[in-house]
Amino acid sequence: MKKLLFLSIALVSLAACSSDDDNTPATEGPSVGATLQPSVGGPNQPNQIYVDLSTAQSKSVNRTTWDFGFASGSEFRVILNGSLKMAAKKLATSDITLPQTSDPAVLAIGGENLASNGYVDNPTGVLAGAGAGIGTAIAEVSATDADNKVYLVNLGLAVGTTKPGLGSVSVDGEARGWKKVRILRSGNGYKIQYADLASATFTEKIITKDAAFNFSFFSVVSGNTVSVEPEKEKWDLNFTTFTNYLNMGNGEVTYGYADFITTNLKGGTQVYQVLVAAGGSYADFTKAKVVEDNFKTSFTDQRVIGASWRNGGSDTTLPSIRTDRFYVVKDGAGNYYKVKFLSMLNEAGERGNVTLEYAILK
């Protein structure tokens, strides 16, 4: 079992966890909750934080730790590190020894980069799809080696180091360069081949599946598998920078977000949003008020919370929390929680300092 790092927690009082078959009477009032402060790392947002609501624990990972995630289920799918704005383009060849050149069009974000280009993973988190913006940017790895093409991979951007103005972020640093990459099957696992673009030789590593995790992660920078997500049953929310799709009037383009929150779709976490005007106050919300049908969107989309919990601010206003809503989260074990956000700035007005409150529902 991987050891989890504790959140920086301001603990009011943490209610005992219960399961879905809890016999607590529905008439009981809402439990007292906890206030958590995930350590995203300030306005450069260097950290991805994986939060487990049932234990008030988390794992913090620097965004540059990994490049590829290899799915552990029955599918042979590989994801890119969207927190770094990575992108990949399939080439016509399966010969990784051939020299390649970088392509400035292979970008993860930008108003001219249509989602249908398929250079990034579909942000819903659903792996299946035939490309062109549906499923993963890297096609499903075939059992027939000759069908697995080489990819031109833009490694995206390092974590920013510039200190931005109050209320702003500076998440993007220097370009991390390019690799050519080819991925094959190896038994029930994977084989990754990678090299610099001009190189006639390549490095090859074997990646094994681990059923306890959603993905096995690998870094072409270090040449090693790395620990990123906790076990799939031990996290619910991920605080991260994120490569998303956005419709700007002429179809969906790729777009980078700071202060983004995804849910553990593959681990069974479900979520829906409650608007106070329609669903009552956070304080009065109990398990009896949960509407199971409202979870459906989160079965196939990890972005239900996304950026909807905050306002981005403007030239004249600081970003702020949307106080007109909260969220209901159901974890993979069947526990229900209500979650609301209290702040996204510290006392100095610096972004990337999140505070949230949550309580288990009985």
RODO-2510 file (C-alpha; in nm, 4 decimals, decimal comma):
residues 362
     n   res          X          Y          Z
     1     m     0,0000     0,0000     0,0000
     2     k     0,1319     0,3402    -0,0930
     3     k     0,1763     0,5739     0,2003
     4     l    -0,0405     0,8835     0,1664
     5     l     0,0725     1,2277     0,2671
     6     f    -0,1588     1,4224     0,4914
     7     l    -0,3357     1,7323     0,3712
     8     s    -0,2687     2,0592     0,5396
     9     i    -0,5891     2,0392     0,7391
    10     a    -0,7658     2,2901     0,9530
    11     l    -0,9856     2,0421     1,1339
    12     v    -1,3074     2,1639     1,2841
    13     s    -1,4268     1,8145     1,3792
    14     l    -1,4358     1,5228     1,1407
    15     a    -1,7492     1,3128     1,1426
    16     a    -1,7121     0,9364     1,1496
    17     c    -1,7474     0,7758     0,8063
    18     s    -2,0474     0,5640     0,7165
    19     s    -2,1361     0,3394     0,4258
    20     d    -2,4350     0,3387     0,1933
    21     d    -2,6124     0,0786     0,4051
    22     d    -2,5906     0,3041     0,7105
    23     n    -2,8945     0,2594     0,9349
    24     t    -2,8872     0,6174     1,0596
    25     p    -3,2431     0,7601     1,0550
    26     a    -3,3072     0,9997     0,7663
    27     t    -3,4495     1,2539     1,0107
    28     e    -3,1119     1,3151     1,1716
    29     g    -2,9582     1,6538     1,0931
    30     p    -2,6401     1,7061     0,8907
    31     s    -2,3160     1,6050     1,0552
    32     v    -2,0449     1,8496     1,1527
    33     g    -1,7682     1,8505     0,8936
    34     a    -1,4083     1,9417     0,8298
    35     t    -1,2260     2,2301     0,6666
    36     l    -0,9415     2,1296     0,4344
    37     q    -0,6675     2,3255     0,2611
    38     p    -0,5197     2,1270    -0,0309
    39     s    -0,1635     2,2477    -0,0875
    40     v    -0,1831     2,3315    -0,4587
    41     g     0,1231     2,5490    -0,4107
    42     g     0,0187     2,9085    -0,4749
    43     p    -0,0150     3,0943    -0,8067
    44     n     0,2329     2,8696    -0,9953
    45     q     0,0200     2,5687    -0,8909
    46     p     0,3048     2,3134    -0,9084
    47     n     0,1158     2,0357    -0,7319
    48     q    -0,1556     1,7900    -0,8242
    49     i    -0,3447     1,6983    -0,5077
    50     y    -0,5443     1,3756    -0,4732
    51     v    -0,7962     1,3981    -0,1880
    52     d    -0,9711     1,1104    -0,0108
    53     l    -1,2759     1,2476     0,1717
    54     s    -1,3343     0,9368     0,3844
    55     t    -0,9963     0,9655     0,5570
    56     a    -0,9184     1,3388     0,5134
    57     q    -0,5891     1,2333     0,3570
    58     s    -0,4231     1,3319     0,0316
    59     k    -0,1269     1,2777    -0,1923
    60     s     0,0687     1,5684    -0,3421
    61     v     0,2617     1,5195    -0,6679
    62     n     0,4629     1,7760    -0,8603
    63     r     0,3071     1,8091    -1,2063
    64     t     0,6379     1,7416    -1,3835
    65     t     0,6802     1,4007    -1,2172
    66     w     0,5112     1,2083    -1,4999
    67     d     0,4447     1,2172    -1,8737
    68     f     0,2267     0,9156    -1,9598
    69     g    -0,0341     0,7120    -1,7735
    70     f    -0,0941     0,3500    -1,8788
    71     a    -0,4466     0,2213    -1,8093
    72     s    -0,4642    -0,0733    -1,5707
    73     g    -0,8008    -0,2151    -1,6775
    74     s    -0,8896    -0,4349    -1,9726
    75     e    -0,8234    -0,1521    -2,2202
    76     f    -0,4786    -0,0778    -2,3584
    77     r    -0,4970     0,3004    -2,3408
    78     v    -0,2347     0,5634    -2,2647
    79     i    -0,2995     0,9186    -2,1423
    80     l    -0,0885     1,2343    -2,1646
    81     n    -0,0072     1,4652    -1,8758
    82     g    -0,2648     1,7344    -1,9502
    83     s    -0,1561     1,9363    -1,6465
    84     l     0,1597     2,0206    -1,8454
    85     k    -0,0318     2,0826    -2,1715
    86     m     0,1259     1,7876    -2,3477
    87     a     0,0145     1,6984    -2,7011
    88     a     0,0737     1,4099    -2,9422
    89     k     0,0305     1,3522    -3,3155
    90     k     0,0247     1,0117    -3,4831
    91     l     0,2784     0,9738    -3,7643
    92     a     0,2484     0,7520    -4,0699
    93     t     0,5426     0,5316    -3,9743
    94     s     0,5960     0,2535    -3,7217
    95     d     0,9757     0,2903    -3,7466
    96     i     1,0955     0,4895    -3,4464
    97     t     1,4544     0,4980    -3,5758
    98     l     1,3587     0,7440    -3,8509
    99     p     1,4433     1,1092    -3,7747
   100     q     1,1539     1,3467    -3,7096
   101     t     1,1129     1,7210    -3,6758
   102     s     0,9008     1,9215    -3,4355
   103     d     0,5692     2,0564    -3,5594
   104     p     0,4530     2,3911    -3,4149
   105     a     0,0928     2,2923    -3,4904
   106     v     0,1066     2,0106    -3,2337
   107     l    -0,0062     2,2116    -2,9360
   108     a    -0,2232     2,1222    -2,6402
   109     i    -0,3968     2,4588    -2,6219
   110     g    -0,4779     2,7569    -2,8371
   111     g    -0,7677     2,9152    -3,0214
   112     e    -0,6492     2,7661    -3,3522
   113     n    -0,6085     2,4155    -3,2124
   114     l    -0,9445     2,2501    -3,2700
   115     a    -1,0411     1,9707    -3,0342
   116     s    -1,1065     1,7591    -3,3418
   117     n    -0,7330     1,7640    -3,4211
   118     g    -0,7065     1,4974    -3,1551
   119     y    -0,3721     1,6140    -3,0177
   120     v    -0,4915     1,5892    -2,6561
   121     d    -0,6978     1,3441    -2,4536
   122     n    -1,0703     1,4020    -2,4370
   123     p    -1,1125     1,5910    -2,1070
   124     t    -1,4151     1,3874    -1,9954
   125     g    -1,1731     1,1176    -1,8804
   126     v    -1,3425     0,8536    -2,0951
   127     l    -1,0632     0,6612    -2,2638
   128     a    -1,2540     0,4899    -2,5444
   129     g    -1,2878     0,6551    -2,8833
   130     a    -1,1575     0,6577    -3,2371
   131     g    -0,9546     0,9779    -3,2139
   132     a    -1,0297     1,3202    -3,3647
   133     g    -1,0837     1,4525    -3,0137
   134     i    -1,2738     1,1475    -2,8853
   135     g    -1,0935     0,9148    -2,6449
   136     t    -0,7172     0,9348    -2,5974
   137     a    -0,4776     1,1215    -2,8278
   138     i    -0,2749     0,8008    -2,8532
   139     a    -0,4830     0,5315    -3,0219
   140     e    -0,5657     0,2120    -2,8369
   141     v    -0,2518    -0,0003    -2,8356
   142     s    -0,2952    -0,2848    -3,0822
   143     a    -0,1998    -0,6478    -3,0289
   144     t    -0,0470    -0,6285    -3,3787
   145     d     0,2861    -0,4487    -3,3430
   146     a     0,2884    -0,3149    -3,6991
   147     d    -0,0336    -0,1228    -3,6328
   148     n     0,1221     0,0816    -3,3519
   149     k     0,2578     0,3993    -3,5059
   150     v     0,5167     0,6463    -3,3830
   151     y     0,3874     0,9643    -3,2178
   152     l     0,5395     1,3082    -3,2283
   153     v     0,5049     1,4218    -2,8659
   154     n     0,5175     1,7780    -2,7402
   155     l     0,6165     1,7449    -2,3734
   156     g     0,4360     2,0659    -2,2888
   157     l     0,5438     2,3288    -2,0396
   158     a     0,7319     2,3140    -1,7119
   159     v     0,5861     2,4667    -1,3962
   160     g     0,6031     2,8445    -1,4057
   161     t     0,8425     3,0306    -1,1782
   162     t     0,7331     3,3914    -1,2362
   163     k     0,5414     3,5529    -0,9522
   164     p     0,2199     3,6954    -1,0998
   165     g     0,0100     3,9860    -0,9806
   166     l    -0,2407     3,9329    -0,7018
   167     g    -0,5291     3,7130    -0,8083
   168     s    -0,3465     3,5883    -1,1175
   169     v    -0,1635     3,2659    -1,1935
   170     s     0,1622     3,1828    -1,3671
   171     v     0,1351     2,8089    -1,4218
   172     d     0,3329     2,7806    -1,7483
   173     g     0,7117     2,7772    -1,7530
   174     e     0,9642     2,6890    -2,0224
   175     a     0,8918     2,4441    -2,3041
   176     r     0,9947     2,0884    -2,2107
   177     g     1,0857     1,9843    -2,5635
   178     w     0,9875     1,6961    -2,7917
   179     k     1,0141     1,3180    -2,8099
   180     k     0,9161     1,0535    -3,0590
   181     v     0,7287     0,7722    -2,8872
   182     r     0,5926     0,4325    -2,9859
   183     i     0,3871     0,2102    -2,7539
   184     l     0,3341    -0,1649    -2,7949
   185     r     0,1749    -0,4378    -2,5877
   186     s     0,3923    -0,6616    -2,3734
   187     g     0,1840    -0,9532    -2,2499
   188     n    -0,0874    -0,7914    -2,0379
   189     g     0,1210    -0,4769    -2,0033
   190     y     0,2953    -0,2240    -2,2249
   191     k     0,6260    -0,1546    -2,3913
   192     i     0,7230     0,2090    -2,4481
   193     q     0,9929     0,3110    -2,6942
   194     y     1,1099     0,6723    -2,6940
   195     a     1,3906     0,8883    -2,8274
   196     d     1,4968     1,2398    -2,9188
   197     l     1,3612     1,3388    -3,2580
   198     a     1,6893     1,3081    -3,4512
   199     s     1,8067     0,9895    -3,2821
   200     a     1,8415     0,6601    -3,4737
   201     t     1,8397     0,4674    -3,1448
   202     f     1,5749     0,4528    -2,8765
   203     t     1,5142     0,3563    -2,5153
   204     e     1,2677     0,0783    -2,4388
   205     k     1,0936     0,0090    -2,1070
   206     i     0,8233    -0,2336    -1,9907
   207     i     0,5219    -0,0970    -1,8021
   208     t     0,3142    -0,3438    -1,6015
   209     k    -0,0509    -0,3058    -1,5103
   210     d    -0,1482    -0,2896    -1,1431
   211     a    -0,5173    -0,3570    -1,0810
   212     a    -0,5083    -0,1585    -0,7543
   213     f    -0,4538     0,1648    -0,9491
   214     n    -0,6296     0,3376    -1,2383
   215     f    -0,2976     0,3889    -1,4194
   216     s     0,0710     0,3085    -1,4053
   217     f     0,2700     0,6282    -1,4669
   218     f     0,5968     0,6797    -1,6517
   219     s     0,8409     0,9656    -1,7038
   220     v     1,0507     0,9835    -2,0204
   221     v     1,2645     1,2438    -1,8428
   222     s     1,3708     1,0144    -1,5578
   223     g     1,3199     0,6908    -1,7534
   224     n     1,1268     0,5389    -1,4628
   225     t     0,7787     0,4431    -1,3553
   226     v     0,6634     0,6868    -1,0877
   227     s     0,4026     0,6994    -0,8129
   228     v     0,1296     0,9513    -0,8939
   229     e    -0,2322     0,8657    -0,8090
   230     p    -0,3169     0,6810    -0,4885
   231     e    -0,4853     0,3430    -0,5234
   232     k    -0,8108     0,3823    -0,7161
   233     e    -1,0277     0,3222    -0,4087
   234     k    -0,8377     0,5794    -0,2014
   235     w    -0,9088     0,9152    -0,3636
   236     d    -1,2096     1,1182    -0,4740
   237     l    -1,1015     1,4642    -0,5959
   238     n    -0,7989     1,5850    -0,7909
   239     f    -0,6919     1,9518    -0,7757
   240     t    -0,4848     2,0282    -1,0855
   241     t    -0,4143     2,2467    -1,3839
   242     f    -0,6025     2,0989    -1,6778
   243     t    -0,6275     2,0832    -2,0563
   244     n    -0,9950     2,1232    -2,1424
   245     y    -1,2201     2,1799    -2,4427
   246     l    -1,3969     2,5153    -2,4757
   247     n    -1,6489     2,6310    -2,7346
   248     m    -1,5535     2,9839    -2,8325
   249     g    -1,8275     3,0224    -3,0952
   250     n    -1,6715     2,8345    -3,3853
   251     g    -1,6509     2,4867    -3,2413
   252     e    -1,4521     2,3406    -2,9553
   253     v    -1,0884     2,4350    -2,9138
   254     t    -0,8369     2,3239    -2,6521
   255     y    -0,7961     2,5516    -2,3512
   256     g    -0,5834     2,5479    -2,0372
   257     y    -0,7355     2,5920    -1,6915
   258     a    -0,5849     2,6618    -1,3523
   259     d    -0,7782     2,5804    -1,0321
   260     f    -0,9485     2,2788    -1,1884
   261     i    -1,1019     1,9858    -1,0008
   262     t    -1,1708     1,6416    -1,1452
   263     t    -1,3367     1,3431    -0,9815
   264     n    -1,2164     0,9826    -0,9677
   265     l    -1,4481     0,8613    -1,2434
   266     k    -1,2628     0,5326    -1,2931
   267     g    -1,2657     0,4615    -0,9195
   268     g    -1,6423     0,5086    -0,8958
   269     t    -1,6617     0,8609    -0,7510
   270     q    -1,9822     1,0420    -0,8493
   271     v    -2,0799     1,4083    -0,8068
   272     y    -2,3448     1,6653    -0,8856
   273     q    -2,3891     2,0363    -0,8269
   274     v    -2,6626     2,1856    -0,6085
   275     l    -2,7649     2,5460    -0,6649
   276     v    -2,8791     2,7005    -0,3395
   277     a    -3,1736     2,8714    -0,5098
   278     a    -3,3051     2,5344    -0,6260
   279     g    -3,1867     2,2858    -0,3665
   280     g    -3,1734     2,4585    -0,0311
   281     s    -2,8809     2,5620     0,1843
   282     y    -2,5612     2,3691     0,2456
   283     a    -2,6252     2,3703     0,6204
   284     d    -2,9657     2,2039     0,5850
   285     f    -2,8696     1,9493     0,3195
   286     t    -2,9005     1,5897     0,4432
   287     k    -2,8701     1,2459     0,2846
   288     a    -3,2477     1,2329     0,2480
   289     k    -3,2237     1,5174    -0,0063
   290     v    -2,9785     1,3387    -0,2373
   291     v    -3,1177     1,2846    -0,5891
   292     e    -2,9476     0,9751    -0,7306
   293     d    -3,0442     1,0563    -1,0893
   294     n    -2,8390     1,3778    -1,0702
   295     f    -2,5161     1,1774    -1,0529
   296     k    -2,5573     1,0477    -1,4100
   297     t    -2,3426     1,3100    -1,5817
   298     s    -2,0463     1,2165    -1,3643
   299     f    -2,0623     0,8538    -1,4833
   300     t    -1,8987     0,9666    -1,8084
   301     d    -1,7429     1,3044    -1,7261
   302     q    -1,4810     1,3842    -1,4625
   303     r    -1,5338     1,7618    -1,4975
   304     v    -1,8630     1,8147    -1,3121
   305     i    -1,6877     2,0328    -1,0535
   306     g    -1,4195     2,1509    -1,2965
   307     a    -1,3944     2,5294    -1,2757
   308     s    -1,7609     2,5805    -1,1869
   309     w    -1,6810     2,6423    -0,8186
   310     r    -1,5109     2,9784    -0,8767
   311     n    -1,5161     3,3021    -1,0744
   312     g    -1,2024     3,3773    -1,2723
   313     g    -1,1927     3,7489    -1,1967
   314     s    -1,1161     4,0327    -1,4371
   315     d    -0,8889     4,3342    -1,4791
   316     t    -1,0762     4,5095    -1,2001
   317     t    -1,1889     4,2232    -0,9733
   318     l    -1,0082     3,9404    -0,7981
   319     p    -1,1196     3,5806    -0,8595
   320     s    -1,3703     3,4551    -0,6061
   321     i    -1,5731     3,1581    -0,4871
   322     r    -1,9238     3,1036    -0,6198
   323     t    -2,1269     3,1003    -0,3024
   324     d    -2,4532     3,0120    -0,4753
   325     r    -2,3686     2,6415    -0,5037
   326     f    -2,2206     2,3351    -0,3394
   327     y    -2,1594     1,9751    -0,4460
   328     v    -2,2771     1,6288    -0,3468
   329     v    -2,0081     1,3606    -0,3768
   330     k    -2,0609     0,9846    -0,3564
   331     d    -1,7411     0,7867    -0,3217
   332     g    -1,6732     0,4378    -0,4540
   333     a    -1,7618     0,2842    -0,1166
   334     g    -2,1084     0,4436    -0,1203
   335     n    -2,0454     0,7239     0,1310
   336     y    -2,2180     1,0567     0,0587
   337     y    -2,0672     1,4009     0,1268
   338     k    -2,1585     1,7616     0,0754
   339     v    -1,8731     1,9888    -0,0297
   340     k    -1,8524     2,3654    -0,0537
   341     f    -1,5623     2,5958    -0,1276
   342     l    -1,4715     2,8792     0,1077
   343     s    -1,1783     3,0521    -0,0635
   344     m    -0,9234     3,0325    -0,3437
   345     l    -0,6929     3,3114    -0,2230
   346     n    -0,4813     3,3479     0,0874
   347     e    -0,4920     3,6557     0,3086
   348     a    -0,2429     3,8294     0,0805
   349     g    -0,4708     3,7774    -0,2220
   350     e    -0,2508     3,5096    -0,3808
   351     r    -0,4294     3,2512    -0,5917
   352     g    -0,3805     2,8760    -0,5629
   353     n    -0,4706     2,8622    -0,1936
   354     v    -0,7917     2,6608    -0,1745
   355     t    -1,0062     2,6083     0,1329
   356     l    -1,3074     2,3792     0,1277
   357     e    -1,5553     2,2497     0,3802
   358     y    -1,7222     1,9091     0,3669
   359     a    -1,9309     1,6756     0,5793
   360     i    -2,0511     1,3195     0,5468
   361     l    -2,4268     1,2921     0,4908
   362     k    -2,6413     1,0752     0,7136
***
